[in-house]
Amino acid sequence: MGSLLKICFLATLVIGCYTAQITTTQTNDPGKELAKLYCSTCYQFPDPTILTKKSWNYLLTDMGFRLGIVDYQPIATISPIAILHMTSREQLLNIGGLIPEQPLLTEKEWKAIREFYVSTAPVIPLPQSPKQKIIPNLPQFDLKIPAHQPPGAVMTLTRVDRTNGGILLGNQRDQSLTVLDADLKVTSINPGQEILVDVLVSGDSLYLLSIGDLMGRHIGVARGFLQLKRRTEKGVTDHGIVVENLHRPVDIEFADLNNDGKDEWIVCNFGDATGNVSIFDSKGTLIKELIQAPGAVRSQVYDFNKDGRPDIVVLMGDARENISLFINKGNHEYERKTVIECHSAYGHTYFELQDFNQDGHMDLLAVNGDTDADPFNTLKNYHGVRIYLNDGENNFELNYFYPMYGAHFAKACDFDKDGDLDIAVSAFFPDFSSDQPEQFTYLENTGDLTFVPYTHTETYQGRWMTMDIGDYDLDGDVDIVLGGGYLSLGMVVEYNDKFKSLVANGKAVLVFENTLIQ
């Protein structure tokens, strides 16, 4: 199952851990040593060069709240809007009881940590690695613009209905579920669906997942749920709540984990201060919490060790960002193996299992590009798409990296049916200073994991929150659908005029119809 990327799941990046206890030691760089003690308790130690000085000053102010330190002075001159956002953040953390009554370190220690990061960080972002020039002429696909284009859309759900054809759209603006048929015509618009982020289609049944709290404004409150609806000739009918009291769920996967002939449900609750990965039985009863931590983005099921028991792989996109295998030992017992781990600013948003080198072992396609905690949309040269190849022993090594600012989704498929996997990529936090921001790229595999990048100029004029692939018109080839998401995240401070223009003129849905089969 796909999941809506972390956009929906806006949890502020925190670089420190307020539970750490430290003892000051004599050192040539006390700020660095203190940072290692605090950060390494909960996170992979973040190098100062991963952010600019301005971004560090902003994010360290947030970190200070969690350490019991309220100090706006370092950001006093950067932007009134940024300060307003930080004030709102402080209020939310207070409501959630996440600001200690007393500071957890001395003022001298805190100043040393801040000085280490701000003095060492670059003034401007480090540049991307060199990459092939993008060709602005998308081969093999025809652009289709559906008539359904609600203004200022926030498409938290964009899903090709692989069973019946057509497209399912969840729009946060009016909390609706819209069904388009294989001709891209609206067959039903169903209001009052809450904020939909994922769906499982089973015949006429729709299992719809609602995040409940898109912007993370209700810390610790479980407002998410899974509901069942069915499609009929007259539209979509409600068949009740299946699971409720979920902490900002973003992804659901169905699989028979214990080989009893009944599917279990794996729910990734991204959460805020709280979150988890939970396993429910087919009646909605909790079986197990696989992970008890916020930041869960997506799960998939695959038998990695070929023992007949389905294993689970989970992407965590907060704190210690990682991809972990959970090897099924039977009776819902699992052994965890972390195979990829990255620093906490990486911004993982999506992954999927694919066999890229066709050796019979599942590889990892991973995407990182979330930057919602940074109101300046600081460009990050480590954002992009990565392929990690499986060595056959479930160890994964980086084989391919495509740099792409703000990358959000990447989905692999043999679109041109030449025997290898191509990749469609979308970005939500591109370089907004560009007149041609890279927001959608089609990576055509020309063999041996060598890719040629293409795009379509129409994608420059939107902001793409969600993406899916599938045969929406049931003609035998795989199409690409982009869902617009016109939120101010990353734009309101430095690109507000551009944001207003996108809201007024940006498309809600774009469809790239594969013309391989006519």
N, C-alpha and C positions, 0 to 999 in steps of 0.2 A: 504493500500500500504506500501511496505517496503521502507526504505531509506538507503542510504549509510552513514554510520556513520561518525561520525564526522571526520573521517580521511580525507575525502575529503574536509573537511569543516574547515580546519585547522585555527582556530582563536586562537591567543595567549591568554593564561590565564592571566588575569589581576586581581590583588588582591586589587587594590585601585580604588578610583573614583576621577577623577580630578576636578569634579564640586563642590565637597563639600567645604564649608567654615568653618573654625574652629576658636575657641577662646581658647588659651592655659590656662589651669587651673592648680592649684597646686594639685599634686597627688603623691602617693607613686610610681606609675609606669606611668610616662607621656607617654612613648611609647605606652603602651597598650591603654590608654585613647585616644590618638591621632588616633591610628589604628581603634578603635571602631568608632570614629567620621567619619573617611574617608570611611572605608570599609562598615559600616552598611548603608551608604547612598545608595549604589548601590548593595550591596551583603550581604548575610548572613555572619556574622563575622567569618573569618577563624581562627581556633585555630592553634597556631604554630606547633603543633605536626603532622599536616596532611602532612608536607613535611620535608625533612632533611635540615640541615644548608646549604649545598651546593646548593640545589634546591631553597631555599629561597633567597640566595644571587643572584642567576641568575634571578629569577622571579621578585625580587624587583628592579633589574636594569631596567627591562621592565616597571614596574610600575612607576619608576622615570621619564621615558620619558614623560609619560602622565601627570605628575605633573610639567613638565618643568625642570626636573633635569636630566642632563646627567652626569653619574658618573660610569665609568668602573672599578674603582680601586678595588671594592670588588670581581670582577671576573677575575682580571688581571692574576692570576696564575692557573686558573682551566683547561683551554683547549683552544688552538688557534682556533680550529674549533668552539667551543661554542662562543668565542668572535666574530668570523667572522659572525656567525648566528645572534648575537645580533646587530652587526653593520648593517647588512642587514635589521633587524627589525627597527632600528632607521631610516634608509633611507626611508622605506616604510611609517612609521608613519609621517615622515616629508612631504612626497609627499601627504599624505592624510590630511595634516593640523591638525594632532592630537597631536602635541607637542606644548604646550603653549610657547609663546615668553618669558614670565617671569615666574619664579617658583611660584607655588601656595601655597607654605609654606616655612618656613625658613629652612636654612641648619640644625639648631639645632633640629627642629621638625622632619625633615626627618631622621636624624641620630638616633633620639629616636625611631622612628617607626622601622627602620632597626634593631637596637640593640634589641628591644623587640622580634622580630621574630627570628633572628639568634641566640641569646643567649638562647632562650627557646626551640628551635627546637631540635630534636634528631640528633645525628651524623649519625646513621644508621636508616633505616625505621623500624617502629614498625611492629611486626610480624603479620601474618594472624591469625585469630581465628582457633582453631583446626578443622580439617575436615576429613572425611573418606578418606582412601587411594584410589587413582584412580586405577581401574582395567584396565590394558593395553590390553584388549581383547574385542573388540566391538561385542556384541552379535547381531544376527538377521540381520546384514548388511554385504554385500559383497563389498569390495573396487573395484571400476572400475576407470581406468585411461584412459580418452579419448586420442585419437591420437593427438588431437589439443592441443599442449602445447607450445605456443609462449614463447620464453625466456624472462626473466625479466619482466613478465607481471605485469600490474597494473589493475586488474579487478575491476573497479569501479562499475560495474553492473554484478550481477550474479542472474539470475531469471529463475525459472522453469516455462515453458509455460503450465499452467494448462488447457488451452483450447485445444491446439493442440499436447501436448507432446513435449519433447525436452527441450533445455536450451538456453536462450539468454545471451550472454556475451558481455560486453562493456569493451574494453581494452584501457586505457589511453595512453599506449605507442605508438600505431599507430592510436588512435582515431577511432577504428573500432567497428562495431556491427557484431558479429559472431553468426550464428544460427546453433545449433546442433539438430539433430533429435532424435527420441526416441531410436535409436541405437547408439547415441553419435557420429554420423558421421556429418561432416560439410556439410550443404546444401547451405550456402552462407556466404561470408565474405564481409562486406560492409564498405569500408573506408570512412573517412571524416565525421564521425558522431559526431564530437566534443567529449566532455567528458561526457559520459552517466552515470547517477546515479540512475535513476528510470524509470519504464515503466509500463504502463497499457495496457494489451492485451484485445482487444474486437473483437472477431472473427478474421478476417485477418488484422485488424487495430492495429497498434502499436503507442501508444502515448509515445514518448520518451523524457525524461527530461535531459537536459544538464546543468551541473553546470557552465560551461563557464570558470571558474578560479579555478582549483583544489588547488593550493598552496596559494591562497590569496595574489597574487602579484599585484593586480590591485584594490587597496582600493577605494571603492565608485563607481566603474565602474560596471554597470549592463551588464554582458556578457552572462548570462544564458538565456535559452529559452526552450519552449515546442514545439516539432515538431510532425507531423503526417506522418507515413509511413505505407505502406500496403504490405503484403506478397503475392506474386504471385508464379506461377510455375517457373518463371524465376529468382526469388529472391525477394529483397525488393525494392520497388519503393518509391520515395519521393513525398509527397503531401503537403509540405510547412510548414511554421512556424505558430503555433497556438497562442502562447503568447511569447513575447520577452521582453527584458530589465528587466530581473529578476536578483536579487542580490544573486548570488551563491545558486540557489535553490537545495535542496537535497531530497525533498519528495513531491509527489502529491497524492491527494485523490479525487476521484469522488463520488459525492453523491447528491441526490435531496433534498436540504436543505429546500426548501419552498413548497414542495409537489405540484409542477406545472407540473410534468411529465418530467422535463428536469434536467439533472445533472449539478450541479455547480462543479467547480474545486477549491480545497483548495491546495495552494502551500506554502510550508515552505521554505522561503528564509533564509538560515543560515546567509548569508551576511558576513560582516567584521566589518567595522565601522557602516554600515547601514544593515538593514535586517528587515524582517517582516513575518507575516502570512497573505496571501491575498486570497480573494475569488473572482473568476472570473465566469462569466456566460459561457454557452456552446459555445459562439462565441469568447471568449477570452477577453471580456470587463470587466474591474475591477469593482466589486460591492462594496467591502469593504476591508479595512485592519483590520483584527481581532486583531493583535498585531503589534505594531510599535517598534521593538527592534531586534537586531541581536541574533542569537543563536537558532532559531527554527530548530528542528531536525525531528519531525514526528508528524502527526496528524492521528486520526481515528474518525469515526463517529458512534454514537450509541445513542439511545433514553434512556438516563439515568433515566428520571423522568416519562417515560411511558405516555407522553401527546400527542404522535403522531407526534411530531416535532423532527427531528434528531438533536442531540447535537454534539458538537465537543470536543474532548480531545486533548491537545497539549503538547508535551514535549519540554521544553526549556533547552538547554545544555550550556548556557553561562551566566555569571554574576549570577543573582539569579536563579540557576538551579531549575526547578520546573516542575511539571505536573499539568495542570489546566483543569478544565471542563468549557466549554462555553455552558451554558444552552440556548437553542433556545427559544426566546420569540416571534418569528414571525417577518416577514418583515426584515429579516437579522439583527435583534437586538439580542444581546447575553449578558447574565449575567455571569461574570467570578467567578469561585470558585477555588482557588488554594488548591489542596489536598495533594501534596507532595512538600516540599521545602528543598533544600540541599545547602551546601557551594559550592563555585565557583570552587573548585578543584575536585569536585566529578567526573566530566567527563562523564555525561550521553550521551549515544550513541544510545539507542533504547528503545522502549517500545511496548507492545501490550496488547490488551484487551482479557482476557480469563476468563471463569468461572471455577476456579480451584476446588472449593468445591461444585460445582453443586447445588447451592442454588437459581439459577435464577438471580443472580446479577453479573455483570461483575467486575472482579478483575483486578489488574494491574500486569503485568510482566515487570520489569524495569531492565535495564542493564547500568552499569557505569564502564568505564575503559579507557577513553581517557586520554592520557598524552602527547599529541604532543607538548605542550609548554615547556616540560621538556626534554632537550636533553640527560639527563643522564638516562632516563627511570627509574626513582626512583620508587621502588615498593610501592604500596599503599594498606594497609590492608583493606581499605573500598571499594576497587574495587570488583565487582562481580555481581551476579544475585539476585534479590529480588522479592518476591511475596507479594503484599499488598492486603489483603482481604477487600472486600466491606461489610460494616455492614448492607446494605439494605437501608441506608439513604445517600449513596454516600460519606461516610467517609471511609478512607482507613487506615488499620493498618498493619504494617509489621508482616508477619507470617513466612517467610522463607528467609534465606540468605545463598547463596553459595559463599564463597570467591573465587575469580579468578582474578589474576593480568591481567590487560589490557583487561578485558572482553569487547566484542564489539557488538555481536549479540546474542540473545537468542530467539528461536522460539519454541512454545509449540504445541504439537499434541499428540494424542493417537497413537503413532507409533506402539505399540504392540497390540492395540485393546483389552485391558483388562478393559476398562471403565474409565480410568483416564488419565490425561495429563502428558506426558513426556516432557523433554526439551532438545533441541540441543543448545549448546553454543559454540561460537568461540571467540578467543582473538587475538588482533592485537599487544598489548604491553605486552607480557608475560615476564617471568623471563628469559632473554636471557643468563644469566650466567649458566643456567641449560642445561645439555645435553638432557634432556627430558622436554622441556618447555611445560606447559599446554596451548595448543593452540586450542584444540577442546575437548569438553566433552559432552558425552551423559548422561543425568540425567534420569535414569529410575525410574518412580514413582511406589513405591511398596505399596502405600496406605497411606491415611492420610497425604499427602504431605511430605512423607519420600522418599528420593531419593538416589539411588545408582549410583556413578559416574563411567563411562567407557570412554575409549579413544581408538584410533588406533595409533600404533607407526609410521605409515607413516606421520601423521600430525606433528611430531617433525621436519621434514625436510623441512618445508615450512613456509610461513608467510601469514596468511589468513585475507584478507581485507573484503571480503564479504561472505555471506552465505545465502542460501535459502533452503526451504523445499517444497516438492510437488511431485506429481506422474509423474515424467518425462517420464517413460516408459509405462504409461497408463495400469498398471497391477492391479490397485486397492489398492495399499498401498503407503505410503508416504516415499519418499527418501530424502536424504540430499546432498547438493552440496556446496563445498567450492571453493571460488575464490581467487587466490593468489594476493598479493599486495606487490611488492618488492620495497618499498620506504625506504629511509635511516632514516626516523623519529625514534628517540629514540635509534638508533644503531650506528650512524656515530661517536659519540664521544668515546664510551667505547667498542663497539662491531663491529667495522668496518670490521675486518677480517671475522667474522661470517656473516655479511651482504653480503660481496662479495661472500662468499660460497653459501648463499641462492640464490642470483641473478643468479649464474652460474648453480645451481643444483635444485632449488626449482621448484615444479610443478605449473602450471598455474591453473589447475582445478583438483579437486578430487571429485568423486561421490561415495557416500555410498548408494548402492542399497538395499532397504528393501526387505528381502526374505520371509516376512510373507506370501505373496501370490505368489505362483510359477506359 
